Amino acid sequence: MVCWLRGFLFLSQSQAKAEKSIINQSQSPHYFCSTAEQIFANSEKRSENSKQMADRAVSEEASMAGHAPKLTSIPASDNTVWADASPLLEAACRDLRDGELIHGDNFNLFAAMSALEIMDPKMDSGIVCRYYSIDEAIENGAAPIPISLDSTIDVQCTIDIMDHLLACEAAWHKGHSLAQTVFSCIYLLRLDRTTSHALLHSYCRVIRATCKAVVSVVSDARTHEEEDLFTMTYGLPLNGDGDEKCLSMLTAVEETISRQLRACKATSSKRRVSEELEPLQSNTNLEDGLCKALLCRLRFRKHFFHVLTCMKRPQGRGLELARKHIASCILELESILKSAEFLRFCSDEFCEDDIEDKTTASGREPIGFDATLNSRLSAPTPPRAIKILSWKKAVEYFVKLLHDLDAMCSYSLNPHLESLLCFVVQFQKSQPDLVARAHLQLLLVQDGKLYGRDPIFAVITKAAALPEATKNHDIQKNEYIVQLGQLVVNLLKILCTNAAWQRRKLGKILQDWRVIYVQLNGRERRKGILLKIWLGNLGSHQLFCSFNAIYVLQKDLQ
């Protein structure tokens, strides 16, 4: 069996004997990658035995039914050699004593504790997979282009792919790996194959651009943890050429389907004018419903990408436009829900009992997906169970996400610290997910300024009700005042994290506020009358109120 080593190979005498018995039972050699000098440095005899066993293993694999993985699926550079490691393991079984192990020069205790047992399905995430490469999956017909020679089935399967991608995207936002959710779609991994299928190609391009935008926002905000969202892409093709034109491609396909919808609704007198337009599929009775189902899905993708783009504009300049696109997204999601009854009617595999757990509106299994295909791209950790959200729950997730984003866009960007803190706390009561919280943090803190326009010191002086002239005073360069401003920024960032992080970080920041409160009211009060006046307003009132508010909030979260 072919594999690669993900950690150090530790063999005590008992472990080595167990390994030897496994080798004798499976009759499959263990391969590892190394240079030729390292492999054959032990002895010429071992080298000859290695070659004989490798040849024997190849002949045995050739006699099998074809279920064994191909060696070509494992990448190797020009200066590396694959060789049989069985003689080395057998020699270790004979020579190793209790307490001894085989290790390299760079062995250390941390690596020993972090090592994973290969070939064990419970520990090795790269061993449980149906296909060992994308090319192998395509050769076996896992992602055909066209999807079907029957145009009606082709359109229905395309809608199923769209629905399953929506469910995968929601599961990714909930914390699963991007490689095993959205990019479990083989069409996304080989997007150049779909150029002949304009509908699928344009939709997949927008999906890829949307994932890139979400990864960018969450990475910039840095408010996520492993349980929130995986931002690791593991070399997935997120940066495709021409993705900046994805909306124009999607709009062109949308206009074509809109003309086809109008043509099927036209009266007999006007139908002659549209006879030159090729219908979407061959069944005229399904033309209207399938066109509507496709249009609402395409339009949702277009408006949702516009929402992400507008909300990333600096200083909140795109919030008003984003609200318009959010409203359009919610309307399209309602249309998507309404199309479910028609799509289930068209499905031959419809079952009323388990429709709630299906990832497509029709209830059919989508074509072109394999969650184990990218398992080798995951982190060197035991495999995680991937639970894709049902189609209905995915729609509900995006509806809630859009309402959270709309609440954020409706905020007036008030520079008063008290009203800002009240808004953030109220916003968190709706339990927004990470994507909404990441957008909120990027809106609040940009380039060290509130909303990217108001200096933090100006916000503090306004909260302390100080004169306008104080904003230009040298007091803002004071060490403790700078620390105070950083504490305000950190507080805003903490309030944008999840509940677990807030509870932990608010407990830590309480100590920092206590220290800065003592410092400002103690030694620094002797340095000038202006500072005394400033501390008289801010130190005795605002700092105490902020300190007390954080303490109460931290207690509420416990």
C-alpha positions as CSV (number, residue, x, y, z in Angstrom):
1,M,0.0,0.0,0.0
2,V,1.3,3.4,-1.0
3,C,1.6,6.1,1.6
4,W,3.9,8.9,2.7
5,L,5.4,9.4,6.1
6,R,3.8,12.2,8.1
7,G,5.8,11.9,11.2
8,F,8.7,10.1,12.7
9,L,8.6,6.3,12.6
10,F,9.0,4.9,16.1
11,L,9.6,1.2,16.5
12,S,10.3,-0.5,19.8
13,Q,10.9,-4.2,19.7
14,S,7.3,-5.1,20.4
15,Q,6.0,-2.5,17.9
16,A,8.5,-3.7,15.3
17,K,7.3,-7.3,15.6
18,A,3.7,-6.1,15.2
19,E,4.7,-4.1,12.2
20,K,6.4,-7.2,10.7
21,S,3.3,-9.3,11.1
22,I,1.2,-6.6,9.4
23,I,3.6,-6.6,6.5
24,N,3.5,-10.4,6.2
25,Q,-0.3,-10.4,6.2
26,S,-0.9,-7.6,3.7
27,Q,2.0,-8.6,1.4
28,S,2.2,-4.8,0.6
29,P,5.6,-3.1,0.8
30,H,6.1,0.2,2.7
31,Y,7.5,3.0,0.6
32,F,9.2,6.1,1.7
33,C,10.9,9.0,-0.1
34,S,14.6,9.6,0.3
35,T,17.7,10.1,-1.7
36,A,19.4,7.2,-3.4
37,E,22.5,7.5,-1.2
38,Q,20.5,7.3,2.0
39,I,18.6,4.3,0.8
40,F,21.5,2.2,-0.4
41,A,24.1,3.3,2.1
42,N,23.4,0.4,4.5
43,S,24.6,-2.5,2.3
44,E,24.5,-3.9,-1.2
45,K,22.7,-7.0,0.0
46,R,19.8,-4.9,1.4
47,S,19.6,-3.0,-1.9
48,E,19.3,-6.2,-3.9
49,N,16.6,-7.6,-1.6
50,S,14.8,-4.2,-1.8
51,K,14.8,-4.4,-5.6
52,Q,13.5,-8.0,-5.7
53,M,10.7,-7.2,-3.2
54,A,9.7,-4.1,-5.1
55,D,9.5,-6.1,-8.4
56,R,7.5,-8.8,-6.7
57,A,5.2,-6.3,-5.2
58,V,4.6,-4.6,-8.6
59,S,3.7,-8.0,-10.1
60,E,1.3,-8.7,-7.3
61,E,-0.4,-5.3,-7.7
62,A,-0.7,-5.9,-11.4
63,S,-2.6,-9.1,-10.7
64,M,-5.1,-7.4,-8.5
65,A,-8.5,-6.1,-9.7
66,G,-7.3,-2.6,-10.1
67,H,-8.4,-1.2,-6.7
68,A,-4.8,-0.4,-5.6
69,P,-3.8,3.3,-5.8
70,K,-1.4,4.4,-8.5
71,L,2.2,5.3,-7.6
72,T,2.0,8.3,-9.9
73,S,-0.5,10.0,-7.6
74,I,2.3,10.7,-5.1
75,P,4.4,13.7,-6.3
76,A,8.2,13.3,-6.3
77,S,11.0,15.6,-7.5
78,D,13.7,14.6,-10.0
79,N,16.3,14.0,-7.4
80,T,14.3,11.6,-5.3
81,V,13.8,7.8,-5.5
82,W,11.0,5.6,-4.2
83,A,12.3,2.4,-2.7
84,D,11.0,-0.5,-0.6
85,A,11.6,0.0,3.2
86,S,10.5,-3.6,4.2
87,P,14.1,-4.9,4.6
88,L,14.9,-2.0,6.9
89,L,11.8,-2.7,9.0
90,E,12.6,-6.4,9.1
91,A,16.2,-5.7,10.2
92,A,14.8,-3.4,12.9
93,C,12.5,-6.2,14.2
94,R,15.6,-8.4,14.8
95,D,18.0,-5.8,16.1
96,L,16.0,-3.4,18.3
97,R,15.8,-3.9,22.0
98,D,13.2,-2.7,24.4
99,G,13.3,1.1,24.8
100,E,15.2,1.6,21.5
101,L,13.8,3.5,18.5
102,I,14.7,4.5,15.0
103,H,15.0,8.3,14.5
104,G,16.7,10.9,12.4
105,D,19.3,13.4,13.4
106,N,16.6,16.0,13.9
107,F,14.6,14.0,16.4
108,N,13.1,15.8,19.4
109,L,10.5,15.1,22.1
110,F,8.0,17.6,20.7
111,A,8.0,15.8,17.3
112,A,7.7,12.5,19.1
113,M,4.5,13.6,20.9
114,S,3.2,15.2,17.6
115,A,3.8,12.1,15.4
116,L,0.8,10.4,13.9
117,E,0.5,6.7,13.2
118,I,0.3,6.2,9.4
119,M,-2.0,3.7,7.7
120,D,-4.5,3.9,10.6
121,P,-7.8,5.3,9.3
122,K,-8.5,6.8,12.7
123,M,-5.2,8.7,12.7
124,D,-4.1,9.1,9.1
125,S,-6.4,11.6,7.3
126,G,-4.8,10.8,3.9
127,I,-5.5,7.0,3.9
128,V,-9.4,7.1,3.7
129,C,-10.2,8.3,0.3
130,R,-12.0,7.0,-2.8
131,Y,-9.6,8.5,-5.3
132,Y,-6.0,9.4,-4.8
133,S,-5.9,12.2,-7.3
134,I,-8.3,14.6,-9.1
135,D,-7.2,13.1,-12.5
136,E,-8.2,9.6,-11.3
137,A,-11.6,10.9,-10.2
138,I,-12.2,12.5,-13.5
139,E,-11.1,9.4,-15.4
140,N,-13.6,7.4,-13.4
141,G,-16.4,9.7,-14.5
142,A,-16.9,11.5,-11.1
143,A,-17.4,14.9,-12.7
144,P,-18.5,14.6,-16.3
145,I,-18.7,17.5,-18.8
146,P,-21.5,17.8,-20.0
147,I,-23.1,16.4,-16.9
148,S,-25.7,14.6,-19.0
149,L,-26.5,14.3,-22.7
150,D,-30.1,14.9,-21.8
151,S,-30.4,18.8,-21.5
152,T,-33.2,18.5,-18.9
153,I,-31.2,16.3,-16.7
154,D,-28.1,18.4,-17.2
155,V,-30.0,21.5,-16.0
156,Q,-31.4,19.7,-13.0
157,C,-28.0,18.3,-12.0
158,T,-26.5,21.8,-12.3
159,I,-29.1,23.1,-9.9
160,D,-28.2,20.3,-7.5
161,I,-24.5,21.3,-7.7
162,M,-25.5,24.9,-6.9
163,D,-27.5,23.8,-3.9
164,H,-24.9,21.5,-2.5
165,L,-22.2,24.2,-2.9
166,L,-24.4,26.6,-0.9
167,A,-24.6,23.9,1.9
168,C,-20.9,23.4,1.7
169,E,-20.2,27.1,2.0
170,A,-22.4,27.3,5.1
171,A,-20.6,24.4,6.7
172,W,-17.3,26.1,5.9
173,H,-18.5,29.3,7.7
174,K,-19.4,27.1,10.7
175,G,-15.8,25.9,11.1
176,H,-15.1,23.0,8.7
177,S,-12.2,22.8,6.3
178,L,-12.4,24.7,3.0
179,A,-10.7,21.7,1.3
180,Q,-13.3,19.2,2.5
181,T,-16.4,21.4,2.0
182,V,-16.6,23.9,-0.9
183,F,-13.5,22.5,-2.6
184,S,-14.8,18.9,-2.4
185,C,-16.4,19.9,-5.7
186,I,-14.2,18.5,-8.5
187,Y,-15.5,21.1,-11.0
188,L,-14.0,23.8,-8.8
189,L,-10.7,22.0,-8.6
190,R,-10.5,21.7,-12.4
191,L,-12.4,24.9,-13.4
192,D,-10.8,25.0,-16.9
193,R,-12.8,21.8,-17.8
194,T,-16.1,23.6,-17.4
195,T,-15.5,26.4,-20.0
196,S,-17.8,24.6,-22.4
197,H,-20.6,24.6,-19.8
198,A,-21.2,28.4,-19.5
199,L,-23.8,28.0,-16.7
200,L,-21.6,25.9,-14.4
201,H,-18.4,27.7,-15.3
202,S,-19.7,31.2,-14.4
203,Y,-21.3,29.9,-11.1
204,C,-18.1,28.1,-10.0
205,R,-16.0,31.2,-10.8
206,V,-18.2,33.4,-8.5
207,I,-18.0,30.7,-5.8
208,R,-14.2,30.8,-5.9
209,A,-14.1,34.6,-5.9
210,T,-16.5,34.7,-2.9
211,C,-14.4,32.2,-0.9
212,K,-11.4,34.3,-1.6
213,A,-13.2,37.5,-0.3
214,V,-14.3,35.7,2.9
215,V,-10.8,34.4,3.6
216,S,-9.4,37.9,3.1
217,V,-11.9,39.5,5.5
218,V,-11.5,36.9,8.2
219,S,-7.7,36.8,7.9
220,D,-7.5,40.6,8.1
221,A,-9.8,40.8,11.2
222,R,-7.9,38.1,13.1
223,T,-10.8,37.4,15.4
224,H,-11.2,33.8,14.5
225,E,-10.1,30.6,16.2
226,E,-10.1,27.0,14.9
227,E,-13.7,26.5,16.0
228,D,-14.8,29.5,14.0
229,L,-13.5,29.1,10.5
230,F,-10.6,27.5,8.7
231,T,-8.8,30.2,6.7
232,M,-6.0,27.8,5.6
233,T,-6.3,27.1,1.9
234,Y,-3.6,24.4,1.7
235,G,-2.7,25.3,-1.9
236,L,-6.3,25.2,-3.2
237,P,-6.8,27.2,-6.5
238,L,-8.3,30.3,-5.0
239,N,-6.4,32.8,-7.1
240,G,-7.6,32.1,-10.6
241,D,-6.9,34.1,-13.7
242,G,-9.9,36.2,-14.8
243,D,-11.9,36.0,-11.6
244,E,-12.2,39.8,-11.6
245,K,-14.5,39.2,-14.6
246,C,-16.6,36.6,-12.8
247,L,-19.6,39.0,-12.4
248,S,-19.7,39.9,-16.0
249,M,-19.7,36.3,-17.0
250,L,-22.5,35.5,-14.5
251,T,-24.5,38.5,-15.7
252,A,-24.2,37.3,-19.4
253,V,-25.5,33.9,-18.4
254,E,-28.3,35.5,-16.3
255,E,-29.4,37.6,-19.3
256,T,-29.5,34.6,-21.6
257,I,-31.7,32.6,-19.2
258,S,-33.9,35.7,-18.7
259,R,-34.5,35.8,-22.4
260,Q,-35.3,32.1,-22.4
261,L,-37.8,32.6,-19.6
262,R,-39.5,35.5,-21.5
263,A,-39.6,33.3,-24.7
264,C,-41.4,30.5,-22.9
265,K,-44.0,32.9,-21.5
266,A,-44.5,34.7,-24.8
267,T,-47.9,34.4,-26.6
268,S,-48.2,32.5,-29.9
269,S,-48.0,35.7,-31.9
270,K,-44.8,36.8,-30.3
271,R,-43.3,33.3,-30.1
272,R,-42.2,33.5,-33.7
273,V,-39.8,36.3,-32.9
274,S,-38.1,34.2,-30.2
275,E,-37.9,31.0,-32.2
276,E,-34.3,31.6,-33.0
277,L,-33.4,31.5,-29.3
278,E,-32.5,28.0,-28.2
279,P,-34.5,26.8,-25.1
280,L,-32.8,26.0,-21.9
281,Q,-33.7,22.3,-22.1
282,S,-35.9,20.0,-24.2
283,N,-38.9,19.6,-21.9
284,T,-41.2,22.6,-22.6
285,N,-43.4,21.8,-19.5
286,L,-40.4,22.4,-17.2
287,E,-38.9,25.4,-19.0
288,D,-40.5,28.0,-16.9
289,G,-39.8,26.5,-13.5
290,L,-36.2,25.6,-14.3
291,C,-35.5,29.0,-15.6
292,K,-36.8,30.6,-12.4
293,A,-34.9,28.2,-10.2
294,L,-31.7,29.0,-12.0
295,L,-32.2,32.8,-12.1
296,C,-32.8,33.2,-8.3
297,R,-29.7,31.2,-7.6
298,L,-27.5,33.2,-10.0
299,R,-28.9,36.5,-8.8
300,F,-28.3,35.6,-5.2
301,R,-24.6,34.8,-6.0
302,K,-24.3,38.1,-7.8
303,H,-25.8,40.2,-5.0
304,F,-23.9,38.4,-2.3
305,F,-20.6,39.0,-4.0
306,H,-21.6,42.7,-4.3
307,V,-22.3,42.7,-0.5
308,L,-18.8,41.4,0.4
309,T,-17.2,43.9,-2.0
310,C,-19.1,46.9,-0.8
311,M,-18.6,46.2,2.9
312,K,-14.9,46.1,2.4
313,R,-14.7,49.7,1.2
314,P,-12.8,51.9,3.6
315,Q,-14.5,54.3,6.1
316,G,-17.9,52.6,5.5
317,R,-18.4,54.2,2.1
318,G,-20.1,51.2,0.7
319,L,-22.6,50.4,3.5
320,E,-25.6,52.1,1.9
321,L,-25.1,50.2,-1.4
322,A,-24.4,47.0,0.5
323,R,-27.9,47.3,2.2
324,K,-29.5,47.4,-1.2
325,H,-27.7,44.2,-2.3
326,I,-28.6,42.6,1.1
327,A,-32.3,43.3,0.5
328,S,-32.0,41.7,-3.0
329,C,-30.2,38.7,-1.5
330,I,-33.0,38.1,1.0
331,L,-35.6,38.3,-1.8
332,E,-33.7,35.8,-3.9
333,L,-33.3,33.4,-1.0
334,E,-37.1,33.5,-0.6
335,S,-37.4,32.6,-4.3
336,I,-34.9,29.8,-3.8
337,L,-37.1,28.3,-1.0
338,K,-40.2,28.6,-3.2
339,S,-38.5,26.7,-6.0
340,A,-37.9,23.6,-3.8
341,E,-41.4,22.2,-4.3
342,F,-41.1,22.4,-8.1
343,L,-37.7,20.7,-8.0
344,R,-38.9,17.9,-5.8
345,F,-41.8,17.4,-8.2
346,C,-39.3,17.0,-11.0
347,S,-37.1,14.5,-9.1
348,D,-37.7,10.8,-9.5
349,E,-35.9,10.1,-6.3
350,F,-38.0,12.3,-4.1
351,C,-38.7,10.9,-0.6
352,E,-40.8,13.0,1.9
353,D,-39.2,11.4,5.0
354,D,-35.6,12.4,4.6
355,I,-35.9,15.6,2.6
356,E,-34.9,17.7,5.7
357,D,-31.4,16.2,5.8
358,K,-30.7,16.5,2.1
359,T,-28.2,19.1,0.8
360,T,-30.2,19.8,-2.4
361,A,-33.7,21.2,-2.9
362,S,-34.6,18.3,-5.1
363,G,-33.5,15.7,-2.6
364,R,-31.1,14.1,-5.1
365,E,-27.4,13.4,-4.5
366,P,-25.2,16.0,-6.3
367,I,-22.7,15.0,-9.0
368,G,-19.1,15.9,-8.9
369,F,-18.3,15.9,-5.2
370,D,-15.9,13.9,-3.1
371,A,-15.2,15.0,0.5
372,T,-12.2,12.7,0.8
373,L,-10.5,13.8,-2.3
374,N,-8.6,16.7,-0.5
375,S,-8.1,14.9,2.8
376,R,-4.4,14.8,2.1
377,L,-4.4,18.5,2.0
378,S,-5.6,18.8,5.6
379,A,-3.4,19.5,8.5
380,P,-1.3,16.6,10.0
381,T,-4.0,15.8,12.6
382,P,-6.5,13.0,13.0
383,P,-9.4,13.1,10.5
384,R,-12.3,15.3,11.4
385,A,-15.9,14.3,10.7
386,I,-17.4,16.6,8.1
387,K,-21.1,17.2,8.6
388,I,-22.5,19.2,5.7
389,L,-25.5,21.3,6.6
390,S,-28.8,20.5,5.0
391,W,-30.0,22.7,2.2
392,K,-32.7,24.3,4.3
393,K,-30.4,25.0,7.2
394,A,-27.9,26.5,4.8
395,V,-30.5,28.9,3.5
396,E,-31.5,29.8,7.1
397,Y,-27.8,30.5,7.9
398,F,-27.4,32.9,5.0
399,V,-30.7,34.7,5.9
400,K,-29.4,35.2,9.4
401,L,-26.0,36.3,8.1
402,L,-27.6,38.9,5.8
403,H,-29.8,40.3,8.6
404,D,-26.7,40.6,10.8
405,L,-24.8,42.4,8.0
406,D,-27.9,44.7,7.5
407,A,-27.9,45.6,11.2
408,M,-24.3,46.6,10.9
409,C,-24.8,48.6,7.7
410,S,-27.7,50.5,9.3
411,Y,-25.4,51.9,12.1
412,S,-24.8,55.6,11.8
413,L,-21.0,55.3,12.5
414,N,-21.4,57.5,15.6
415,P,-18.0,58.5,16.9
416,H,-19.2,58.6,20.6
417,L,-17.6,55.7,22.5
418,E,-20.5,55.1,24.7
419,S,-23.1,54.7,21.9
420,L,-20.6,52.6,20.0
421,L,-20.1,50.2,22.9
422,C,-23.8,49.9,23.3
423,F,-24.3,49.1,19.6
424,V,-21.6,46.4,19.7
425,V,-23.0,44.7,22.8
426,Q,-26.5,44.8,21.4
427,F,-25.2,43.4,18.1
428,Q,-23.5,40.5,19.9
429,K,-26.8,39.5,21.6
430,S,-28.0,38.2,18.2
431,Q,-25.1,35.7,18.3
432,P,-23.6,36.6,14.9
433,D,-21.3,34.2,13.2
434,L,-17.7,34.9,12.3
435,V,-18.2,36.4,8.9
436,A,-20.5,39.1,10.3
437,R,-18.2,39.8,13.3
438,A,-15.1,40.0,11.1
439,H,-16.8,42.7,8.9
440,L,-17.8,44.5,12.1
441,Q,-14.3,44.6,13.4
442,L,-12.8,45.8,10.0
443,L,-15.5,48.5,10.0
444,L,-14.7,49.7,13.6
445,V,-10.9,49.7,13.5
446,Q,-9.1,50.6,10.3
447,D,-5.5,51.8,10.3
448,G,-5.6,52.3,14.0
449,K,-8.6,54.7,13.7
450,L,-12.2,54.4,14.5
451,Y,-14.1,53.8,11.2
452,G,-10.8,54.6,9.5
453,R,-11.3,58.3,10.0
454,D,-11.5,59.3,13.7
455,P,-8.2,59.1,15.7
456,I,-8.6,57.1,18.9
457,F,-7.4,60.0,21.0
458,A,-10.1,62.2,19.6
459,V,-12.7,59.6,20.5
460,I,-11.3,59.4,24.1
461,T,-11.3,63.2,24.5
462,K,-14.9,63.4,23.3
463,A,-15.9,60.6,25.7
464,A,-14.2,62.6,28.5
465,A,-16.1,65.8,27.4
466,L,-12.8,67.7,27.0
467,P,-12.4,70.9,24.9
468,E,-11.7,70.6,21.2
469,A,-8.3,72.2,21.7
470,T,-7.2,69.2,23.7
471,K,-7.1,67.1,20.5
472,N,-4.0,68.9,19.2
473,H,-2.2,68.9,22.6
474,D,1.1,67.0,23.1
475,I,-0.6,65.0,25.9
476,Q,-1.7,62.5,23.2
477,K,2.0,61.5,22.9
478,N,2.2,60.6,26.6
479,E,3.1,56.9,27.1
480,Y,0.1,56.2,29.3
481,I,-2.3,58.0,27.0
482,V,-1.0,55.9,24.1
483,Q,-1.5,52.8,26.2
484,L,-5.1,53.9,27.0
485,G,-5.8,54.3,23.3
486,Q,-4.5,50.8,22.6
487,L,-6.7,49.5,25.4
488,V,-9.8,51.0,23.7
489,V,-8.8,49.5,20.4
490,N,-8.3,46.1,22.0
491,L,-11.7,46.4,23.8
492,L,-13.4,46.9,20.5
493,K,-11.6,43.9,18.9
494,I,-12.5,41.7,21.9
495,L,-16.2,42.6,21.6
496,C,-16.1,41.3,18.0
497,T,-14.9,37.8,19.0
498,N,-17.0,34.8,19.9
499,A,-18.4,34.3,23.4
500,A,-15.6,32.0,24.6
501,W,-12.9,34.4,23.5
502,Q,-14.7,37.4,25.1
503,R,-15.0,35.6,28.5
504,R,-11.3,34.8,28.5
505,K,-9.9,38.0,27.0
506,L,-12.1,40.4,29.0
507,G,-10.8,38.8,32.2
508,K,-7.3,39.6,31.1
509,I,-7.9,43.1,29.9
510,L,-9.4,44.0,33.3
511,Q,-6.0,43.8,34.7
512,D,-4.6,46.2,32.1
513,W,-7.4,48.7,32.7
514,R,-6.7,48.5,36.5
515,V,-3.0,49.2,35.9
516,I,-3.6,52.2,33.5
517,Y,-6.2,53.6,35.9
518,V,-3.7,53.6,38.8
519,Q,-0.9,55.0,36.6
520,L,-3.0,57.9,35.3
521,N,-4.3,58.8,38.7
522,G,-1.0,58.5,40.4
523,R,2.4,59.5,39.1
524,E,1.4,61.2,35.9
525,R,-1.0,63.6,37.7
526,R,2.0,65.6,38.9
527,K,3.2,66.6,35.4
528,G,0.9,69.5,34.6
529,I,-2.3,71.3,35.2
530,L,-3.8,70.3,31.9
531,L,-3.2,66.7,32.6
532,K,-4.8,67.1,36.0
533,I,-7.9,68.7,34.4
534,W,-8.0,65.9,31.8
535,L,-7.7,63.2,34.4
536,G,-10.3,64.9,36.5
537,N,-12.8,64.4,33.7
538,L,-11.6,61.1,32.2
539,G,-9.8,59.4,35.1
540,S,-12.4,59.8,37.8
541,H,-15.4,59.1,35.6
542,Q,-14.9,57.6,32.2
543,L,-12.1,55.2,33.2
544,F,-14.0,54.0,36.2
545,C,-17.1,53.5,34.1
546,S,-15.2,51.7,31.4
547,F,-13.5,49.5,34.1
548,N,-16.8,48.7,35.8
549,A,-18.6,48.0,32.5
550,I,-15.9,45.5,31.4
551,Y,-16.1,43.8,34.8
552,V,-19.9,43.5,34.6
553,L,-19.8,42.3,31.0
554,Q,-17.2,39.7,31.9
555,K,-19.3,38.5,34.8
556,D,-22.4,38.3,32.5
557,L,-20.5,36.0,30.1
558,Q,-19.6,33.5,32.8
